[in-house]
Amino acid sequence: MAQDRVVIVGGGVIGLSAAWNLLQAGFPVHVVEREGAGDATCSTVNAGMVVPSHFVPLAAPGMIAKGMRWILNPESPFYVRPTLDPALLRWGWLFWRHADARHVAASRGLLRDLNLESRRLFGEFAREEDFGLVQRGLLMLCRTREGLEEEAEMAHMAESLGIETRVLDPKQTAAADPGVTMDVAGAVHFLQDCHLDPARFMAALRRRVLAAGGEITSGVEIDLIERNGGQVTAVSGGGQQFAAKSFVIAGGSWSAKLLRPLGLRLPLQAGKGYSITLPKPPEMPELCSIFAEAKVAITPLGDSLRVAGTMEVGGLDLSINRRRVNGILKSVPLYFPKFRQEDFAGIEPWAGLRPVSPDGLPYVGMVPGIGNLFAATGHAMLGLSLGPVTGRLVADLVAGRTPFTDISRLAVGRFG
């Protein structure tokens, strides 16, 4: 074993991005992933969006009130499964504490910087690999005048942060994306957002890791972190042991369960989301978009159209709630009137679990008290968008370099 070897637990976009950056820094790397090679995951079947527009953390003013209204609607975009689980109750209490304007003001600059740097890194990667990167922005589509006014306020905040936006009336919205008929009051065009084919990106990233000498072991679920004092010595699972000098936990929604035996009660909940990919849509948008009121994402992927949405909080449960999926599909004809719900008949929806922290910021850093163990998780809906920059940050931390920006707010032990 190489003396400076790094083992990464998790082969999603965060784990593979960390592997690529560590290999570039000269570290031997071994990735261990619970999924089989080529399996559909949150990193491959998501909405494929890179979103500097998403500078407001999930824990924000108004989210508690919206959540209380939505929780009674079985087709709503947000749901928390009622339970007396102490971990969920603690997570909910911490979410409530952070859902205020002060937290947004303290976090938005960091999320902007991370997303813009990740966008730059995607652009660098796209110069050498074709994964369908389209850098023409995102439309936040609003059906109502009230929705447009709310999004225009967000656009004003974005402009104050240096994020390029345009508020569009219906005619301007139609001109921005002539490929699809829309029934909207207007839109906000976030010009620096972009979209890509996540499966193609992940395949390219995986090829690069292997070509650079990285190892990937698939289909092994790590269930034990072996420790000697203040150092981890190995991780093991499925009858296999993986020793190294440094370790990175990038296991998505399963990260908290893995870290718990070390004494770290990481507040992390799985947020279930769904996607449905329509192979022959009646119309093809040119830009990615989000239905503002419905919280549904729309992404053109070559000849197919992906529709994604919902956030169901509550356990490592991958079962498909058909009523939540129905809520997503019902929204499409409301914004795109040439579509019908029946267009999606016979297409099986996909469900994935996104790791959600209670303050809406990811965890990136050293695990408290263990000098050679790092964690990178909790990205919620921003996993793909922040994948490249998180990989860069992880490599900096493992190598002992100072990251390009202050990431103290992402500390793994920030909740004690």
TORKOL-4160 file (C-alpha; in steps of 0.2 Angstrom, whole numbers, padded with zeros to 4 digits, m for minus):
416
<pt num="1" X="0000" Y="0000" Z="0000"/>
<pt num="2" X="0006" Y="0017" Z="m0005"/>
<pt num="3" X="0011" Y="0027" Z="0011"/>
<pt num="4" X="m0001" Y="0042" Z="0007"/>
<pt num="5" X="m0015" Y="0032" Z="0000"/>
<pt num="6" X="m0033" Y="0039" Z="0002"/>
<pt num="7" X="m0048" Y="0028" Z="0003"/>
<pt num="8" X="m0065" Y="0037" Z="m0002"/>
<pt num="9" X="m0081" Y="0029" Z="0004"/>
<pt num="10" X="m0094" Y="0034" Z="m0009"/>
<pt num="11" X="m0093" Y="0034" Z="m0028"/>
<pt num="12" X="m0106" Y="0048" Z="m0032"/>
<pt num="13" X="m0102" Y="0064" Z="m0039"/>
<pt num="14" X="m0094" Y="0070" Z="m0023"/>
<pt num="15" X="m0083" Y="0055" Z="m0020"/>
<pt num="16" X="m0077" Y="0054" Z="m0038"/>
<pt num="17" X="m0074" Y="0072" Z="m0039"/>
<pt num="18" X="m0063" Y="0071" Z="m0023"/>
<pt num="19" X="m0054" Y="0056" Z="m0031"/>
<pt num="20" X="m0050" Y="0065" Z="m0047"/>
<pt num="21" X="m0043" Y="0080" Z="m0037"/>
<pt num="22" X="m0033" Y="0070" Z="m0026"/>
<pt num="23" X="m0026" Y="0060" Z="m0040"/>
<pt num="24" X="m0021" Y="0077" Z="m0048"/>
<pt num="25" X="m0012" Y="0081" Z="m0032"/>
<pt num="26" X="m0002" Y="0065" Z="m0032"/>
<pt num="27" X="m0011" Y="0054" Z="m0020"/>
<pt num="28" X="m0015" Y="0036" Z="m0024"/>
<pt num="29" X="m0034" Y="0034" Z="m0022"/>
<pt num="30" X="m0046" Y="0020" Z="m0019"/>
<pt num="31" X="m0065" Y="0023" Z="m0021"/>
<pt num="32" X="m0077" Y="0010" Z="m0012"/>
<pt num="33" X="m0095" Y="0012" Z="m0018"/>
<pt num="34" X="m0110" Y="0003" Z="m0011"/>
<pt num="35" X="m0119" Y="0003" Z="m0028"/>
<pt num="36" X="m0114" Y="m0008" Z="m0043"/>
<pt num="37" X="m0104" Y="m0001" Z="m0057"/>
<pt num="38" X="m0116" Y="0008" Z="m0069"/>
<pt num="39" X="m0131" Y="0008" Z="m0057"/>
<pt num="40" X="m0143" Y="0023" Z="m0057"/>
<pt num="41" X="m0139" Y="0035" Z="m0042"/>
<pt num="42" X="m0143" Y="0052" Z="m0036"/>
<pt num="43" X="m0128" Y="0058" Z="m0046"/>
<pt num="44" X="m0134" Y="0051" Z="m0063"/>
<pt num="45" X="m0153" Y="0053" Z="m0063"/>
<pt num="46" X="m0155" Y="0070" Z="m0056"/>
<pt num="47" X="m0160" Y="0086" Z="m0064"/>
<pt num="48" X="m0142" Y="0090" Z="m0071"/>
<pt num="49" X="m0142" Y="0108" Z="m0066"/>
<pt num="50" X="m0127" Y="0119" Z="m0061"/>
<pt num="51" X="m0135" Y="0133" Z="m0051"/>
<pt num="52" X="m0127" Y="0149" Z="m0045"/>
<pt num="53" X="m0145" Y="0155" Z="m0043"/>
<pt num="54" X="m0147" Y="0144" Z="m0028"/>
<pt num="55" X="m0137" Y="0155" Z="m0016"/>
<pt num="56" X="m0151" Y="0154" Z="m0003"/>
<pt num="57" X="m0150" Y="0139" Z="0009"/>
<pt num="58" X="m0164" Y="0127" Z="0011"/>
<pt num="59" X="m0166" Y="0134" Z="0029"/>
<pt num="60" X="m0173" Y="0151" Z="0025"/>
<pt num="61" X="m0187" Y="0163" Z="0031"/>
<pt num="62" X="m0204" Y="0156" Z="0026"/>
<pt num="63" X="m0199" Y="0138" Z="0024"/>
<pt num="64" X="m0207" Y="0133" Z="0040"/>
<pt num="65" X="m0224" Y="0141" Z="0036"/>
<pt num="66" X="m0223" Y="0133" Z="0018"/>
<pt num="67" X="m0219" Y="0116" Z="0025"/>
<pt num="68" X="m0234" Y="0117" Z="0037"/>
<pt num="69" X="m0245" Y="0121" Z="0023"/>
<pt num="70" X="m0238" Y="0108" Z="0011"/>
<pt num="71" X="m0237" Y="0094" Z="0024"/>
<pt num="72" X="m0256" Y="0092" Z="0023"/>
<pt num="73" X="m0256" Y="0090" Z="0004"/>
<pt num="74" X="m0251" Y="0072" Z="m0002"/>
<pt num="75" X="m0245" Y="0079" Z="m0019"/>
<pt num="76" X="m0235" Y="0094" Z="m0012"/>
<pt num="77" X="m0217" Y="0097" Z="m0016"/>
<pt num="78" X="m0211" Y="0095" Z="0002"/>
<pt num="79" X="m0216" Y="0083" Z="0016"/>
<pt num="80" X="m0209" Y="0077" Z="0033"/>
<pt num="81" X="m0214" Y="0060" Z="0038"/>
<pt num="82" X="m0221" Y="0061" Z="0056"/>
<pt num="83" X="m0211" Y="0051" Z="0068"/>
<pt num="84" X="m0203" Y="0052" Z="0086"/>
<pt num="85" X="m0186" Y="0048" Z="0079"/>
<pt num="86" X="m0174" Y="0058" Z="0090"/>
<pt num="87" X="m0162" Y="0061" Z="0076"/>
<pt num="88" X="m0176" Y="0069" Z="0065"/>
<pt num="89" X="m0183" Y="0079" Z="0080"/>
<pt num="90" X="m0166" Y="0086" Z="0083"/>
<pt num="91" X="m0164" Y="0090" Z="0064"/>
<pt num="92" X="m0181" Y="0099" Z="0064"/>
<pt num="93" X="m0176" Y="0109" Z="0079"/>
<pt num="94" X="m0160" Y="0114" Z="0071"/>
<pt num="95" X="m0169" Y="0118" Z="0054"/>
<pt num="96" X="m0181" Y="0129" Z="0064"/>
<pt num="97" X="m0167" Y="0138" Z="0072"/>
<pt num="98" X="m0158" Y="0142" Z="0056"/>
<pt num="99" X="m0173" Y="0147" Z="0045"/>
<pt num="100" X="m0171" Y="0166" Z="0047"/>
<pt num="101" X="m0164" Y="0181" Z="0037"/>
<pt num="102" X="m0148" Y="0181" Z="0047"/>
<pt num="103" X="m0143" Y="0164" Z="0042"/>
<pt num="104" X="m0147" Y="0168" Z="0024"/>
<pt num="105" X="m0136" Y="0184" Z="0024"/>
<pt num="106" X="m0122" Y="0174" Z="0032"/>
<pt num="107" X="m0123" Y="0160" Z="0020"/>
<pt num="108" X="m0127" Y="0167" Z="0003"/>
<pt num="109" X="m0110" Y="0173" Z="m0002"/>
<pt num="110" X="m0102" Y="0157" Z="0002"/>
<pt num="111" X="m0115" Y="0147" Z="m0008"/>
<pt num="112" X="m0113" Y="0159" Z="m0023"/>
<pt num="113" X="m0094" Y="0157" Z="m0022"/>
<pt num="114" X="m0095" Y="0138" Z="m0022"/>
<pt num="115" X="m0107" Y="0137" Z="m0036"/>
<pt num="116" X="m0098" Y="0149" Z="m0047"/>
<pt num="117" X="m0081" Y="0140" Z="m0044"/>
<pt num="118" X="m0090" Y="0124" Z="m0048"/>
<pt num="119" X="m0097" Y="0131" Z="m0064"/>
<pt num="120" X="m0079" Y="0136" Z="m0069"/>
<pt num="121" X="m0073" Y="0119" Z="m0066"/>
<pt num="122" X="m0087" Y="0111" Z="m0076"/>
<pt num="123" X="m0082" Y="0122" Z="m0090"/>
<pt num="124" X="m0064" Y="0117" Z="m0089"/>
<pt num="125" X="m0069" Y="0099" Z="m0089"/>
<pt num="126" X="m0081" Y="0101" Z="m0104"/>
<pt num="127" X="m0066" Y="0107" Z="m0115"/>
<pt num="128" X="m0060" Y="0090" Z="m0114"/>
<pt num="129" X="m0075" Y="0079" Z="m0112"/>
<pt num="130" X="m0092" Y="0081" Z="m0120"/>
<pt num="131" X="m0106" Y="0078" Z="m0107"/>
<pt num="132" X="m0119" Y="0089" Z="m0114"/>
<pt num="133" X="m0115" Y="0105" Z="m0105"/>
<pt num="134" X="m0126" Y="0120" Z="m0110"/>
<pt num="135" X="m0121" Y="0137" Z="m0103"/>
<pt num="136" X="m0137" Y="0147" Z="m0108"/>
<pt num="137" X="m0144" Y="0150" Z="m0091"/>
<pt num="138" X="m0160" Y="0144" Z="m0081"/>
<pt num="139" X="m0178" Y="0151" Z="m0082"/>
<pt num="140" X="m0187" Y="0152" Z="m0066"/>
<pt num="141" X="m0205" Y="0151" Z="m0073"/>
<pt num="142" X="m0219" Y="0159" Z="m0064"/>
<pt num="143" X="m0238" Y="0156" Z="m0067"/>
<pt num="144" X="m0244" Y="0170" Z="m0056"/>
<pt num="145" X="m0240" Y="0188" Z="m0054"/>
<pt num="146" X="m0237" Y="0185" Z="m0035"/>
<pt num="147" X="m0224" Y="0171" Z="m0040"/>
<pt num="148" X="m0216" Y="0183" Z="m0052"/>
<pt num="149" X="m0215" Y="0197" Z="m0039"/>
<pt num="150" X="m0207" Y="0185" Z="m0027"/>
<pt num="151" X="m0194" Y="0179" Z="m0039"/>
<pt num="152" X="m0190" Y="0196" Z="m0045"/>
<pt num="153" X="m0185" Y="0200" Z="m0027"/>
<pt num="154" X="m0174" Y="0185" Z="m0027"/>
<pt num="155" X="m0167" Y="0192" Z="m0043"/>
<pt num="156" X="m0163" Y="0209" Z="m0035"/>
<pt num="157" X="m0154" Y="0200" Z="m0021"/>
<pt num="158" X="m0144" Y="0190" Z="m0034"/>
<pt num="159" X="m0139" Y="0205" Z="m0043"/>
<pt num="160" X="m0132" Y="0212" Z="m0027"/>
<pt num="161" X="m0121" Y="0197" Z="m0026"/>
<pt num="162" X="m0115" Y="0199" Z="m0044"/>
<pt num="163" X="m0126" Y="0185" Z="m0051"/>
<pt num="164" X="m0132" Y="0190" Z="m0068"/>
<pt num="165" X="m0151" Y="0190" Z="m0070"/>
<pt num="166" X="m0165" Y="0197" Z="m0081"/>
<pt num="167" X="m0184" Y="0198" Z="m0076"/>
<pt num="168" X="m0194" Y="0194" Z="m0091"/>
<pt num="169" X="m0212" Y="0197" Z="m0096"/>
<pt num="170" X="m0222" Y="0183" Z="m0105"/>
<pt num="171" X="m0216" Y="0189" Z="m0122"/>
<pt num="172" X="m0198" Y="0190" Z="m0117"/>
<pt num="173" X="m0199" Y="0173" Z="m0109"/>
<pt num="174" X="m0206" Y="0165" Z="m0125"/>
<pt num="175" X="m0192" Y="0173" Z="m0134"/>
<pt num="176" X="m0179" Y="0166" Z="m0122"/>
<pt num="177" X="m0185" Y="0148" Z="m0125"/>
<pt num="178" X="m0194" Y="0147" Z="m0142"/>
<pt num="179" X="m0194" Y="0128" Z="m0142"/>
<pt num="180" X="m0208" Y="0126" Z="m0130"/>
<pt num="181" X="m0225" Y="0134" Z="m0128"/>
<pt num="182" X="m0228" Y="0142" Z="m0110"/>
<pt num="183" X="m0242" Y="0148" Z="m0100"/>
<pt num="184" X="m0233" Y="0160" Z="m0088"/>
<pt num="185" X="m0234" Y="0177" Z="m0081"/>
<pt num="186" X="m0216" Y="0179" Z="m0084"/>
<pt num="187" X="m0199" Y="0172" Z="m0078"/>
<pt num="188" X="m0182" Y="0176" Z="m0070"/>
<pt num="189" X="m0168" Y="0171" Z="m0082"/>
<pt num="190" X="m0152" Y="0167" Z="m0072"/>
<pt num="191" X="m0139" Y="0169" Z="m0085"/>
<pt num="192" X="m0125" Y="0160" Z="m0076"/>
<pt num="193" X="m0134" Y="0144" Z="m0073"/>
<pt num="194" X="m0132" Y="0129" Z="m0085"/>
<pt num="195" X="m0137" Y="0111" Z="m0087"/>
<pt num="196" X="m0129" Y="0095" Z="m0092"/>
<pt num="197" X="m0132" Y="0076" Z="m0094"/>
<pt num="198" X="m0127" Y="0069" Z="m0077"/>
<pt num="199" X="m0125" Y="0051" Z="m0082"/>
<pt num="200" X="m0113" Y="0056" Z="m0096"/>
<pt num="201" X="m0104" Y="0068" Z="m0084"/>
<pt num="202" X="m0102" Y="0054" Z="m0071"/>
<pt num="203" X="m0096" Y="0041" Z="m0084"/>
<pt num="204" X="m0083" Y="0054" Z="m0090"/>
<pt num="205" X="m0077" Y="0057" Z="m0072"/>
<pt num="206" X="m0076" Y="0039" Z="m0069"/>
<pt num="207" X="m0066" Y="0036" Z="m0084"/>
<pt num="208" X="m0054" Y="0050" Z="m0079"/>
<pt num="209" X="m0052" Y="0043" Z="m0061"/>
<pt num="210" X="m0047" Y="0025" Z="m0068"/>
<pt num="211" X="m0036" Y="0032" Z="m0082"/>
<pt num="212" X="m0026" Y="0042" Z="m0069"/>
<pt num="213" X="m0023" Y="0026" Z="m0059"/>
<pt num="214" X="m0037" Y="0027" Z="m0046"/>
<pt num="215" X="m0045" Y="0011" Z="m0040"/>
<pt num="216" X="m0064" Y="0009" Z="m0039"/>
<pt num="217" X="m0072" Y="m0006" Z="m0030"/>
<pt num="218" X="m0091" Y="m0007" Z="m0033"/>
<pt num="219" X="m0105" Y="m0016" Z="m0024"/>
<pt num="220" X="m0097" Y="m0015" Z="m0006"/>
<pt num="221" X="m0106" Y="m0006" Z="0008"/>
<pt num="222" X="m0094" Y="0000" Z="0021"/>
<pt num="223" X="m0101" Y="m0004" Z="0038"/>
<pt num="224" X="m0086" Y="m0001" Z="0050"/>
<pt num="225" X="m0073" Y="0012" Z="0052"/>
<pt num="226" X="m0058" Y="0005" Z="0062"/>
<pt num="227" X="m0050" Y="0017" Z="0073"/>
<pt num="228" X="m0034" Y="0017" Z="0084"/>
<pt num="229" X="m0034" Y="0032" Z="0096"/>
<pt num="230" X="m0036" Y="0048" Z="0086"/>
<pt num="231" X="m0033" Y="0040" Z="0069"/>
<pt num="232" X="m0043" Y="0029" Z="0057"/>
<pt num="233" X="m0033" Y="0014" Z="0051"/>
<pt num="234" X="m0046" Y="0005" Z="0039"/>
<pt num="235" X="m0064" Y="0004" Z="0034"/>
<pt num="236" X="m0072" Y="m0013" Z="0030"/>
<pt num="237" X="m0088" Y="m0021" Z="0024"/>
<pt num="238" X="m0093" Y="m0036" Z="0014"/>
<pt num="239" X="m0079" Y="m0046" Z="0020"/>
<pt num="240" X="m0066" Y="m0034" Z="0013"/>
<pt num="241" X="m0054" Y="m0021" Z="0022"/>
<pt num="242" X="m0047" Y="m0006" Z="0015"/>
<pt num="243" X="m0032" Y="0002" Z="0024"/>
<pt num="244" X="m0025" Y="0019" Z="0020"/>
<pt num="245" X="m0017" Y="0035" Z="0027"/>
<pt num="246" X="m0032" Y="0046" Z="0025"/>
<pt num="247" X="m0050" Y="0043" Z="0023"/>
<pt num="248" X="m0065" Y="0053" Z="0015"/>
<pt num="249" X="m0083" Y="0049" Z="0019"/>
<pt num="250" X="m0094" Y="0054" Z="0005"/>
<pt num="251" X="m0108" Y="0042" Z="0007"/>
<pt num="252" X="m0122" Y="0054" Z="0004"/>
<pt num="253" X="m0137" Y="0050" Z="0015"/>
<pt num="254" X="m0129" Y="0035" Z="0023"/>
<pt num="255" X="m0114" Y="0045" Z="0030"/>
<pt num="256" X="m0122" Y="0049" Z="0047"/>
<pt num="257" X="m0125" Y="0031" Z="0050"/>
<pt num="258" X="m0107" Y="0027" Z="0046"/>
<pt num="259" X="m0100" Y="0040" Z="0057"/>
<pt num="260" X="m0111" Y="0037" Z="0072"/>
<pt num="261" X="m0101" Y="0024" Z="0080"/>
<pt num="262" X="m0086" Y="0036" Z="0081"/>
<pt num="263" X="m0097" Y="0047" Z="0093"/>
<pt num="264" X="m0102" Y="0060" Z="0079"/>
<pt num="265" X="m0120" Y="0063" Z="0079"/>
<pt num="266" X="m0121" Y="0072" Z="0062"/>
<pt num="267" X="m0138" Y="0080" Z="0059"/>
<pt num="268" X="m0142" Y="0073" Z="0042"/>
<pt num="269" X="m0158" Y="0067" Z="0034"/>
<pt num="270" X="m0162" Y="0059" Z="0018"/>
<pt num="271" X="m0173" Y="0069" Z="0007"/>
<pt num="272" X="m0181" Y="0059" Z="m0006"/>
<pt num="273" X="m0184" Y="0066" Z="m0024"/>
<pt num="274" X="m0191" Y="0059" Z="m0040"/>
<pt num="275" X="m0187" Y="0060" Z="m0058"/>
<pt num="276" X="m0196" Y="0055" Z="m0074"/>
<pt num="277" X="m0187" Y="0055" Z="m0091"/>
<pt num="278" X="m0198" Y="0057" Z="m0106"/>
<pt num="279" X="m0190" Y="0050" Z="m0121"/>
<pt num="280" X="m0201" Y="0059" Z="m0134"/>
<pt num="281" X="m0208" Y="0075" Z="m0127"/>
<pt num="282" X="m0221" Y="0084" Z="m0138"/>
<pt num="283" X="m0210" Y="0100" Z="m0137"/>
<pt num="284" X="m0192" Y="0102" Z="m0132"/>
<pt num="285" X="m0186" Y="0116" Z="m0122"/>
<pt num="286" X="m0169" Y="0123" Z="m0126"/>
<pt num="287" X="m0165" Y="0129" Z="m0108"/>
<pt num="288" X="m0167" Y="0121" Z="m0091"/>
<pt num="289" X="m0181" Y="0128" Z="m0080"/>
<pt num="290" X="m0189" Y="0127" Z="m0063"/>
<pt num="291" X="m0208" Y="0129" Z="m0061"/>
<pt num="292" X="m0207" Y="0142" Z="m0047"/>
<pt num="293" X="m0224" Y="0138" Z="m0038"/>
<pt num="294" X="m0223" Y="0119" Z="m0041"/>
<pt num="295" X="m0205" Y="0117" Z="m0037"/>
<pt num="296" X="m0202" Y="0106" Z="m0051"/>
<pt num="297" X="m0186" Y="0105" Z="m0062"/>
<pt num="298" X="m0186" Y="0103" Z="m0081"/>
<pt num="299" X="m0170" Y="0098" Z="m0090"/>
<pt num="300" X="m0168" Y="0094" Z="m0109"/>
<pt num="301" X="m0156" Y="0080" Z="m0111"/>
<pt num="302" X="m0152" Y="0077" Z="m0129"/>
<pt num="303" X="m0168" Y="0070" Z="m0136"/>
<pt num="304" X="m0176" Y="0067" Z="m0119"/>
<pt num="305" X="m0184" Y="0078" Z="m0106"/>
<pt num="306" X="m0181" Y="0075" Z="m0087"/>
<pt num="307" X="m0194" Y="0081" Z="m0075"/>
<pt num="308" X="m0189" Y="0081" Z="m0056"/>
<pt num="309" X="m0195" Y="0086" Z="m0040"/>
<pt num="310" X="m0201" Y="0084" Z="m0022"/>
<pt num="311" X="m0192" Y="0083" Z="m0005"/>
<pt num="312" X="m0198" Y="0070" Z="0006"/>
<pt num="313" X="m0189" Y="0069" Z="0023"/>
<pt num="314" X="m0189" Y="0054" Z="0034"/>
<pt num="315" X="m0178" Y="0039" Z="0033"/>
<pt num="316" X="m0168" Y="0029" Z="0021"/>
<pt num="317" X="m0183" Y="0023" Z="0011"/>
<pt num="318" X="m0182" Y="0022" Z="m0008"/>
<pt num="319" X="m0201" Y="0017" Z="m0010"/>
<pt num="320" X="m0210" Y="0027" Z="m0023"/>
<pt num="321" X="m0225" Y="0037" Z="m0017"/>
<pt num="322" X="m0236" Y="0038" Z="m0033"/>
<pt num="323" X="m0246" Y="0053" Z="m0026"/>
<pt num="324" X="m0230" Y="0063" Z="m0025"/>
<pt num="325" X="m0225" Y="0058" Z="m0042"/>
<pt num="326" X="m0243" Y="0063" Z="m0048"/>
<pt num="327" X="m0240" Y="0080" Z="m0040"/>
<pt num="328" X="m0225" Y="0083" Z="m0051"/>
<pt num="329" X="m0233" Y="0077" Z="m0067"/>
<pt num="330" X="m0249" Y="0087" Z="m0064"/>
<pt num="331" X="m0238" Y="0103" Z="m0064"/>
<pt num="332" X="m0231" Y="0101" Z="m0081"/>
<pt num="333" X="m0247" Y="0105" Z="m0092"/>
<pt num="334" X="m0250" Y="0120" Z="m0081"/>
<pt num="335" X="m0234" Y="0128" Z="m0087"/>
<pt num="336" X="m0231" Y="0119" Z="m0104"/>
<pt num="337" X="m0249" Y="0117" Z="m0111"/>
<pt num="338" X="m0244" Y="0107" Z="m0126"/>
<pt num="339" X="m0240" Y="0093" Z="m0113"/>
<pt num="340" X="m0252" Y="0081" Z="m0105"/>
<pt num="341" X="m0250" Y="0070" Z="m0090"/>
<pt num="342" X="m0254" Y="0055" Z="m0101"/>
<pt num="343" X="m0237" Y="0059" Z="m0110"/>
<pt num="344" X="m0229" Y="0051" Z="m0095"/>
<pt num="345" X="m0239" Y="0035" Z="m0095"/>
<pt num="346" X="m0229" Y="0019" Z="m0094"/>
<pt num="347" X="m0213" Y="0028" Z="m0089"/>
<pt num="348" X="m0207" Y="0021" Z="m0072"/>
<pt num="349" X="m0201" Y="0035" Z="m0060"/>
<pt num="350" X="m0185" Y="0035" Z="m0051"/>
<pt num="351" X="m0182" Y="0039" Z="m0033"/>
<pt num="352" X="m0166" Y="0044" Z="m0024"/>
<pt num="353" X="m0161" Y="0050" Z="m0007"/>
<pt num="354" X="m0152" Y="0067" Z="m0006"/>
<pt num="355" X="m0142" Y="0071" Z="0011"/>
<pt num="356" X="m0149" Y="0086" Z="0019"/>
<pt num="357" X="m0141" Y="0096" Z="0033"/>
<pt num="358" X="m0153" Y="0106" Z="0044"/>
<pt num="359" X="m0145" Y="0123" Z="0039"/>
<pt num="360" X="m0145" Y="0120" Z="0021"/>
<pt num="361" X="m0126" Y="0120" Z="0020"/>
<pt num="362" X="m0115" Y="0104" Z="0016"/>
<pt num="363" X="m0103" Y="0097" Z="0028"/>
<pt num="364" X="m0085" Y="0098" Z="0021"/>
<pt num="365" X="m0070" Y="0095" Z="0033"/>
<pt num="366" X="m0061" Y="0085" Z="0045"/>
<pt num="367" X="m0071" Y="0074" Z="0057"/>
<pt num="368" X="m0068" Y="0082" Z="0075"/>
<pt num="369" X="m0055" Y="0072" Z="0085"/>
<pt num="370" X="m0049" Y="0061" Z="0070"/>
<pt num="371" X="m0035" Y="0069" Z="0061"/>
<pt num="372" X="m0035" Y="0058" Z="0045"/>
<pt num="373" X="m0054" Y="0057" Z="0043"/>
<pt num="374" X="m0064" Y="0069" Z="0032"/>
<pt num="375" X="m0082" Y="0070" Z="0027"/>
<pt num="376" X="m0091" Y="0078" Z="0012"/>
<pt num="377" X="m0109" Y="0076" Z="0012"/>
<pt num="378" X="m0126" Y="0085" Z="0016"/>
<pt num="379" X="m0127" Y="0094" Z="m0001"/>
<pt num="380" X="m0146" Y="0091" Z="m0003"/>
<pt num="381" X="m0151" Y="0097" Z="m0021"/>
<pt num="382" X="m0134" Y="0104" Z="m0024"/>
<pt num="383" X="m0124" Y="0088" Z="m0025"/>
<pt num="384" X="m0121" Y="0089" Z="m0044"/>
<pt num="385" X="m0119" Y="0108" Z="m0044"/>
<pt num="386" X="m0106" Y="0108" Z="m0030"/>
<pt num="387" X="m0098" Y="0091" Z="m0035"/>
<pt num="388" X="m0082" Y="0098" Z="m0043"/>
<pt num="389" X="m0079" Y="0112" Z="m0031"/>
<pt num="390" X="m0081" Y="0100" Z="m0016"/>
<pt num="391" X="m0069" Y="0088" Z="m0024"/>
<pt num="392" X="m0056" Y="0102" Z="m0025"/>
<pt num="393" X="m0060" Y="0107" Z="m0007"/>
<pt num="394" X="m0057" Y="0089" Z="m0001"/>
<pt num="395" X="m0041" Y="0088" Z="m0010"/>
<pt num="396" X="m0035" Y="0104" Z="m0002"/>
<pt num="397" X="m0039" Y="0098" Z="0015"/>
<pt num="398" X="m0031" Y="0081" Z="0014"/>
<pt num="399" X="m0016" Y="0089" Z="0007"/>
<pt num="400" X="m0015" Y="0102" Z="0020"/>
<pt num="401" X="m0018" Y="0116" Z="0008"/>
<pt num="402" X="m0028" Y="0132" Z="0012"/>
<pt num="403" X="m0045" Y="0131" Z="0002"/>
<pt num="404" X="m0048" Y="0145" Z="m0010"/>
<pt num="405" X="m0062" Y="0152" Z="0001"/>
<pt num="406" X="m0066" Y="0152" Z="0020"/>
<pt num="407" X="m0076" Y="0136" Z="0023"/>
<pt num="408" X="m0078" Y="0137" Z="0042"/>
<pt num="409" X="m0097" Y="0137" Z="0040"/>
<pt num="410" X="m0096" Y="0120" Z="0032"/>
<pt num="411" X="m0087" Y="0112" Z="0047"/>
<pt num="412" X="m0092" Y="0094" Z="0050"/>
<pt num="413" X="m0093" Y="0097" Z="0069"/>
<pt num="414" X="m0103" Y="0114" Z="0069"/>
<pt num="415" X="m0118" Y="0107" Z="0078"/>
<pt num="416" X="m0108" Y="0098" Z="0092"/>
